[in-house]
Amino acid sequence: MSNPFEQADREYYVLRNAEEQYSLWPAAIPFPTGWEIAFGPAVKASCQLYIEETWVDMRPKSLRSLLG
């Protein structure tokens, strides 16, 4: 059995949590509580591009709010 997180030919979601952090998640696997779909389902490369273009500040939302 291959790793579902490493399959380029499958569909994925881009998930976002309350701290506005992103995760690439296989569409075939239920995603964890506390995360919502930000993009997808789409092929892995499209999801990765979405993350690269969207998540430009890696700091959690709470830290960005604290520091301004």
JODA-V665090 format. One record per helix or strand of 2 or more residues. SS is the DSSP state (hx for helix, st for strand). FROM is the first residue (numbers start at 1). TO is the last residue. If there is no record, write none. Layout:
BEGIN
SS,FROM,TO
SS,FROM,TO
END
This chain:
BEGIN
hx,4,6
st,11,17
st,22,26
st,35,43
hx,44,54
hx,61,67
END
